[in-house]
Amino acid sequence: MSNGVQANLHGSGAKPVLRAIMATTILTAIVAVFIVHTVIPAADRLTNGFLAYYVGAQIIKNGEPGARLYDDEWFSARVKEVSGGQVTDIYLANPPVMAVAWVPFAYLTVEQARKLWIGLSVLWLGIAIGLIATQLSGSWHLLGLAGITALFTLPAPAREQFQLGQIYAFLLLLHVIGWRAYSRHQDALAGVALGLAMALKLSGWPIGLLMLAQRRWTAVWSSIVTGIAAAAITLPWVGIDAWRSFLFVAVPKAIRRPSATLTVYQDTGGFWQHWLRFDAQLNPHPIFNAPVLASALTLATAAIACFALTARRRPALSFAAAVALVELLSPAAEQYHYIVLLLPLAVLWHQAWLLRSTGALCAACVATFLIAWPMNYRAPHPVWALLLSYPRLIGGWIGFAALLMPWRDHRQVSSNRAIEAVAP
């Protein structure tokens, strides 16, 4: 064998090694940035969000009436007491199941519970990233894994999820499990994942609608059974009064609250209310005061989106789009909720790359930028500056629409053109 041939073989063998070293270095750097700038600072903070869950669990552990979860004044005072006067928060419209699920943390000090919860949240996120990477690529590819890790750890919603000690990393994992199971026709598992998400956070009704529309009855019934079982298990802990307060006090109050007009809530209902609902303190400058029109536009937007969702027949893409709708149509989606939309973004990027579609890649870039980039969207902006006021919401809708678009497969188009060029 000549020296030139040996050199070529040696060089070709070295390229995969160099790529693996580069990918490992990039992945290590991304993980290090995440740990140093997000995880470590979050572990030592006491914040709202986390304290609402912790205090809710303490109420259940101490055998106090479950209805106190929804007594905002009493609950807020307890949070302030537990945090040493640092933080105040209320339980909002979280189901009683959440408080019961958190009872093990109530046996720890608040500082110990915080560190443990942040550690578990890192675990949930890591498992979600691994499941997505293997589902999309079929095996472990370091460069692809590095890209997915960057997408799921560096964006502003991911940082805020950890800063506030929220539960949305776990909800993301549940939706990832459901997405994988649904695309593989493991409908019972997909239904269990949805049922748990609904029981913990009322998160996922568009996914249930998709299951119904596609007649995936096993998934539908397993989600219903799971949700009912979770609720039934809580009854000895919280009592029927807690569920009554949740359904007839907390949920209606959350839907009608004036704070929905603030741009801190990046959801469709809040968008229309911001422009069309007057509130002297919170929203004094709408375009005009028409709250009924705001509600009508919210319902119309939801109806159109659900119709588009159920008309799509590809399970993996439809499920990812339904996950996007979970937060886009939520009555109270803040920035940290959008960590859930990183799953639809990952699916969109994968689809765009597979098809080599310029349009899909552009949509993925724009949606990712609007959802991930740190922006001061909470500051007042003029009416025309929609992107500055609702970047997360607009990015989410772009991602949702792109997932349902019938993009052309440019690989197939190029192949067909090549065949036509050489044909006699």
C-alpha positions as CSV (number, residue, x, y, z in Angstrom):
1,M,0.0,0.0,0.0
2,S,1.4,3.4,-1.0
3,N,2.2,6.1,1.5
4,G,-0.4,8.4,-0.1
5,V,-3.2,5.7,0.4
6,Q,-2.1,5.1,4.0
7,A,-2.2,8.8,4.7
8,N,-5.7,9.1,3.3
9,L,-7.0,6.2,5.3
10,H,-5.3,7.6,8.4
11,G,-6.9,11.0,7.8
12,S,-10.3,9.6,7.1
13,G,-10.1,7.6,10.4
14,A,-9.1,10.7,12.3
15,K,-12.0,12.8,11.2
16,P,-14.7,10.9,13.3
17,V,-12.4,11.1,16.3
18,L,-11.9,14.8,15.9
19,R,-15.7,15.3,15.5
20,A,-16.3,13.2,18.6
21,I,-13.8,15.3,20.6
22,M,-15.3,18.6,19.4
23,A,-18.8,17.4,20.2
24,T,-17.8,16.2,23.6
25,T,-16.1,19.5,24.3
26,I,-19.1,21.5,23.2
27,L,-21.5,19.3,25.2
28,T,-19.3,19.6,28.3
29,A,-19.2,23.4,28.0
30,I,-23.0,23.6,27.7
31,V,-23.5,21.5,30.7
32,A,-20.9,23.5,32.7
33,V,-22.6,26.8,31.8
34,F,-26.0,25.3,32.8
35,I,-24.7,24.1,36.2
36,V,-22.7,27.2,37.1
37,H,-25.1,29.9,35.9
38,T,-28.5,28.2,36.5
39,V,-28.4,25.1,38.8
40,I,-26.0,26.2,41.6
41,P,-27.6,29.7,42.1
42,A,-31.1,28.2,42.0
43,A,-30.3,25.6,44.7
44,D,-29.7,28.3,47.4
45,R,-32.7,30.5,46.7
46,L,-36.1,30.7,48.3
47,T,-38.7,31.9,45.8
48,N,-42.3,31.9,45.0
49,G,-43.5,29.0,43.0
50,F,-41.4,26.5,45.0
51,L,-42.7,27.8,48.3
52,A,-46.3,27.5,47.2
53,Y,-45.7,23.8,46.6
54,Y,-43.7,23.4,49.9
55,V,-46.2,25.2,52.0
56,G,-49.1,23.3,50.4
57,A,-47.4,20.0,51.3
58,Q,-46.9,21.2,54.9
59,I,-50.6,21.9,55.2
60,I,-51.3,18.3,54.2
61,K,-48.6,16.8,56.3
62,N,-49.8,18.7,59.4
63,G,-53.4,17.5,58.9
64,E,-54.8,21.0,58.4
65,P,-58.0,21.5,56.4
66,G,-57.2,21.1,52.7
67,A,-59.5,24.1,51.8
68,R,-56.8,26.3,53.3
69,L,-54.8,25.8,50.1
70,Y,-57.2,28.2,48.5
71,D,-57.5,30.7,51.3
72,D,-55.2,33.3,49.6
73,E,-54.7,35.6,52.6
74,W,-54.0,32.8,55.1
75,F,-51.7,30.9,52.6
76,S,-49.7,34.0,51.8
77,A,-49.1,34.7,55.5
78,R,-47.8,31.1,55.9
79,V,-45.5,31.4,52.9
80,K,-44.1,34.6,54.4
81,E,-43.6,32.9,57.7
82,V,-41.8,29.9,56.2
83,S,-39.5,32.1,54.1
84,G,-38.6,34.3,57.0
85,G,-40.4,37.3,55.5
86,Q,-38.5,37.0,52.2
87,V,-41.3,35.7,49.9
88,T,-45.1,35.8,49.6
89,D,-47.1,33.6,47.3
90,I,-50.5,31.8,47.0
91,Y,-51.4,28.3,45.8
92,L,-53.5,29.7,42.9
93,A,-55.4,27.1,40.9
94,N,-53.1,24.2,41.5
95,P,-55.0,20.9,42.0
96,P,-54.9,19.3,45.5
97,V,-53.0,16.4,43.9
98,M,-49.9,18.7,43.7
99,A,-49.9,19.3,47.5
100,V,-50.2,15.6,48.3
101,A,-47.5,14.7,45.8
102,W,-45.1,17.1,47.5
103,V,-45.7,15.7,51.1
104,P,-42.3,13.9,51.2
105,F,-40.6,17.3,50.8
106,A,-42.5,18.7,53.8
107,Y,-40.5,16.4,56.1
108,L,-37.4,18.3,55.2
109,T,-36.4,21.8,56.1
110,V,-37.2,24.4,53.5
111,E,-33.5,24.7,52.5
112,Q,-33.1,20.9,52.3
113,A,-36.2,20.6,50.2
114,R,-35.1,23.3,47.8
115,K,-31.7,21.7,47.2
116,L,-33.3,18.2,46.7
117,W,-36.0,19.6,44.4
118,I,-33.5,21.5,42.2
119,G,-31.4,18.3,42.0
120,L,-34.5,16.3,40.9
121,S,-35.4,18.9,38.4
122,V,-32.0,18.5,36.8
123,L,-32.6,14.8,36.7
124,W,-36.0,15.2,35.1
125,L,-34.6,17.6,32.4
126,G,-31.6,15.2,31.8
127,I,-33.9,12.3,31.2
128,A,-36.2,14.3,28.9
129,I,-33.1,15.4,26.8
130,G,-31.9,11.8,26.6
131,L,-35.4,10.5,25.5
132,I,-35.7,13.2,22.9
133,A,-32.2,12.6,21.5
134,T,-32.7,8.9,21.1
135,Q,-36.2,9.2,19.7
136,L,-35.2,11.7,17.0
137,S,-31.8,10.2,16.0
138,G,-32.5,6.5,16.8
139,S,-29.1,6.3,18.7
140,W,-26.7,8.5,20.6
141,H,-25.0,11.2,18.4
142,L,-22.9,13.5,20.4
143,L,-23.3,16.6,18.2
144,G,-27.0,16.2,18.0
145,L,-27.1,15.6,21.8
146,A,-25.1,18.8,22.3
147,G,-27.6,20.8,20.2
148,I,-30.6,19.4,22.0
149,T,-28.9,20.0,25.4
150,A,-28.2,23.6,24.4
151,L,-31.8,24.1,23.3
152,F,-33.1,22.7,26.6
153,T,-30.7,24.3,29.1
154,L,-29.7,27.7,27.9
155,P,-33.0,29.5,27.0
156,A,-34.5,32.0,29.4
157,P,-37.6,29.8,30.1
158,A,-35.3,27.0,31.3
159,R,-33.3,29.4,33.5
160,E,-36.5,30.8,35.1
161,Q,-37.9,27.4,35.7
162,F,-34.9,26.6,37.9
163,Q,-34.7,30.0,39.5
164,L,-38.2,29.7,40.7
165,G,-38.0,26.0,41.6
166,Q,-41.1,25.3,39.4
167,I,-42.4,21.9,38.4
168,Y,-42.3,22.4,34.6
169,A,-39.2,20.4,34.1
170,F,-41.1,17.4,35.4
171,L,-44.2,18.3,33.2
172,L,-41.8,18.5,30.2
173,L,-40.7,15.0,31.0
174,L,-44.2,13.7,31.2
175,H,-45.0,15.2,27.8
176,V,-41.9,13.8,26.3
177,I,-42.8,10.3,27.6
178,G,-46.3,10.8,26.2
179,W,-44.9,12.0,22.8
180,R,-42.6,9.0,22.5
181,A,-45.3,6.6,23.5
182,Y,-47.9,8.1,21.3
183,S,-45.7,8.1,18.2
184,R,-44.9,4.4,18.9
185,H,-48.6,3.5,19.5
186,Q,-48.0,2.7,23.1
187,D,-51.3,4.3,23.9
188,A,-51.7,3.2,27.5
189,L,-48.4,4.8,28.5
190,A,-49.2,8.0,26.6
191,G,-52.5,8.2,28.5
192,V,-50.9,7.7,31.9
193,A,-48.5,10.5,31.2
194,L,-51.3,12.8,30.2
195,G,-53.4,11.8,33.2
196,L,-50.6,12.6,35.6
197,A,-49.9,16.0,33.9
198,M,-53.6,16.9,34.2
199,A,-53.8,15.8,37.8
200,L,-50.8,17.7,38.9
201,K,-51.2,21.0,36.9
202,L,-54.3,20.7,34.6
203,S,-51.7,20.5,31.8
204,G,-52.5,18.9,28.6
205,W,-56.1,19.1,27.5
206,P,-55.2,19.8,23.8
207,I,-53.3,16.5,23.9
208,G,-56.5,14.8,25.1
209,L,-58.5,16.5,22.3
210,L,-56.0,15.1,19.8
211,M,-56.4,11.6,21.2
212,L,-60.1,11.9,20.9
213,A,-60.0,13.2,17.3
214,Q,-57.6,10.4,16.3
215,R,-59.7,7.8,18.1
216,R,-56.9,6.6,20.2
217,W,-59.4,5.2,22.7
218,T,-56.8,3.3,24.9
219,A,-54.9,6.6,25.4
220,V,-58.1,8.4,26.2
221,W,-59.4,6.0,28.8
222,S,-56.0,5.4,30.4
223,S,-55.6,9.2,30.9
224,I,-59.1,9.5,32.4
225,V,-58.5,6.5,34.7
226,T,-55.1,7.9,35.8
227,G,-56.6,11.3,36.5
228,I,-59.5,10.0,38.5
229,A,-57.3,7.6,40.5
230,A,-54.9,10.4,41.4
231,A,-57.8,12.6,42.5
232,A,-59.3,9.7,44.5
233,I,-56.1,9.0,46.3
234,T,-55.9,12.6,47.6
235,L,-59.4,12.5,49.2
236,P,-58.3,11.1,52.6
237,W,-55.6,13.7,52.7
238,V,-57.3,16.9,51.6
239,G,-61.1,16.1,52.0
240,I,-63.9,17.0,49.6
241,D,-63.9,20.7,50.7
242,A,-60.5,21.2,49.1
243,W,-61.7,19.9,45.7
244,R,-64.9,22.0,46.1
245,S,-62.8,25.1,46.7
246,F,-60.5,24.2,43.8
247,L,-63.3,23.7,41.3
248,F,-65.7,26.4,42.3
249,V,-63.4,29.2,43.8
250,A,-59.8,28.9,42.7
251,V,-60.3,28.0,39.0
252,P,-63.0,30.7,38.3
253,K,-61.0,33.3,40.2
254,A,-57.9,32.4,38.1
255,I,-59.8,32.8,34.8
256,R,-61.3,36.2,35.8
257,R,-58.3,37.8,37.5
258,P,-57.3,41.3,36.3
259,S,-53.6,40.4,36.3
260,A,-54.2,38.3,33.1
261,T,-53.9,41.6,31.2
262,L,-50.2,41.9,32.2
263,T,-47.6,40.9,29.6
264,V,-45.9,38.6,32.2
265,Y,-48.6,36.1,31.1
266,Q,-47.5,35.0,27.6
267,D,-50.7,33.3,26.6
268,T,-53.5,33.8,24.1
269,G,-56.2,34.9,26.5
270,G,-53.8,37.4,28.2
271,F,-52.9,38.7,24.8
272,W,-56.4,39.7,23.8
273,Q,-57.2,40.9,27.3
274,H,-54.1,43.2,27.3
275,W,-55.4,45.0,24.2
276,L,-59.1,44.9,25.0
277,R,-59.7,44.9,28.7
278,F,-59.4,48.1,30.9
279,D,-58.2,47.9,34.5
280,A,-57.4,51.2,36.3
281,Q,-54.3,49.8,38.1
282,L,-53.0,47.0,35.9
283,N,-54.0,47.8,32.4
284,P,-55.0,51.5,32.0
285,H,-54.2,51.9,28.3
286,P,-55.9,49.1,26.2
287,I,-56.8,49.9,22.6
288,F,-60.4,50.1,23.8
289,N,-62.4,48.4,26.6
290,A,-64.2,45.4,25.2
291,P,-63.7,42.4,27.5
292,V,-66.5,40.4,25.9
293,L,-64.7,40.8,22.5
294,A,-61.4,39.7,24.1
295,S,-63.1,36.5,25.4
296,A,-64.7,35.9,22.0
297,L,-61.4,36.3,20.2
298,T,-59.7,33.9,22.7
299,L,-62.3,31.3,22.0
300,A,-62.2,31.8,18.3
301,T,-58.4,31.5,18.3
302,A,-58.6,28.3,20.3
303,A,-61.2,26.8,18.1
304,I,-59.2,27.5,14.9
305,A,-56.1,26.1,16.4
306,C,-57.8,22.9,17.6
307,F,-59.4,22.4,14.2
308,A,-55.9,22.7,12.6
309,L,-54.4,20.4,15.1
310,T,-57.0,17.6,14.7
311,A,-56.8,17.8,10.9
312,R,-53.2,16.7,11.0
313,R,-52.6,12.9,10.8
314,R,-49.0,12.4,11.6
315,P,-48.8,11.3,15.3
316,A,-45.4,12.6,16.3
317,L,-45.8,16.0,14.7
318,S,-49.5,16.3,15.9
319,F,-48.6,15.5,19.4
320,A,-45.7,18.0,19.5
321,A,-48.1,20.6,18.1
322,A,-50.6,19.7,20.8
323,V,-47.9,20.2,23.5
324,A,-47.3,23.7,22.1
325,L,-51.1,24.4,22.5
326,V,-51.0,23.3,26.1
327,E,-49.3,26.6,27.0
328,L,-50.4,28.8,24.2
329,L,-54.0,28.3,25.3
330,S,-53.3,28.2,29.0
331,P,-55.1,30.8,31.1
332,A,-51.8,31.7,32.9
333,A,-48.6,30.9,31.0
334,E,-45.6,32.7,32.3
335,Q,-42.1,32.5,30.8
336,Y,-41.1,29.4,32.8
337,H,-44.0,27.5,31.3
338,Y,-42.3,27.8,27.9
339,I,-39.7,25.1,28.8
340,V,-42.5,22.7,27.8
341,L,-42.4,24.3,24.3
342,L,-38.8,23.2,23.9
343,L,-40.1,19.7,22.9
344,P,-42.1,21.1,19.9
345,L,-39.1,23.2,19.0
346,A,-36.8,20.1,19.0
347,V,-39.3,18.2,16.8
348,L,-39.5,21.2,14.4
349,W,-35.7,21.5,14.1
350,H,-35.5,17.8,13.4
351,Q,-38.2,17.9,10.8
352,A,-36.7,20.9,9.1
353,W,-33.3,19.3,8.9
354,L,-34.7,16.0,7.6
355,L,-36.6,17.8,4.8
356,R,-33.8,20.3,4.1
357,S,-36.6,22.8,4.0
358,T,-35.5,26.5,4.0
359,G,-38.9,27.6,5.1
360,A,-39.1,25.2,8.1
361,L,-35.5,26.0,9.1
362,C,-36.4,29.8,9.1
363,A,-39.5,29.1,11.1
364,A,-37.5,27.1,13.6
365,C,-34.9,29.9,13.9
366,V,-37.5,32.6,14.5
367,A,-39.5,30.6,16.9
368,T,-36.5,29.6,18.9
369,F,-35.2,33.1,19.1
370,L,-38.5,34.5,20.3
371,I,-39.0,31.8,22.9
372,A,-35.4,31.5,24.1
373,W,-33.7,34.9,23.9
374,P,-33.8,37.0,27.2
375,M,-36.1,40.0,26.5
376,N,-37.6,42.6,28.7
377,Y,-41.2,41.9,27.5
378,R,-42.7,42.9,30.9
379,A,-41.8,46.6,30.4
380,P,-44.6,48.8,28.8
381,H,-44.4,48.8,25.0
382,P,-46.5,50.7,22.4
383,V,-49.3,48.8,20.7
384,W,-47.5,48.3,17.5
385,A,-44.6,46.6,19.2
386,L,-46.2,43.1,19.5
387,L,-42.9,41.2,19.3
388,L,-41.6,43.2,22.3
389,S,-44.7,42.6,24.4
390,Y,-45.4,39.0,23.5
391,P,-42.3,37.3,22.1
392,R,-42.8,34.0,23.8
393,L,-46.4,33.7,22.6
394,I,-45.7,34.7,19.0
395,G,-42.7,32.4,18.9
396,G,-44.9,29.6,20.2
397,W,-47.6,30.2,17.6
398,I,-44.9,30.2,14.8
399,G,-43.6,26.9,16.0
400,F,-47.2,25.5,16.2
401,A,-48.0,26.6,12.7
402,A,-44.7,25.3,11.3
403,L,-45.3,21.8,12.8
404,L,-48.6,21.6,10.9
405,M,-47.3,23.0,7.6
406,P,-46.9,20.5,4.7
407,W,-43.3,21.4,4.0
408,R,-41.8,19.9,0.8
409,D,-39.1,17.2,1.1
410,H,-36.2,19.0,-0.7
411,R,-34.1,15.8,-0.6
412,Q,-36.7,14.0,-2.7
413,V,-37.0,17.0,-5.1
414,S,-33.2,17.1,-5.6
415,S,-33.1,13.4,-6.2
416,N,-36.0,13.6,-8.8
417,R,-34.2,16.4,-10.6
418,A,-31.0,14.4,-10.7
419,I,-32.8,11.4,-12.2
420,E,-34.6,13.6,-14.8
421,A,-31.2,15.1,-15.7
422,V,-29.6,11.8,-16.6
423,A,-32.7,10.2,-18.1
424,P,-32.5,9.6,-21.9
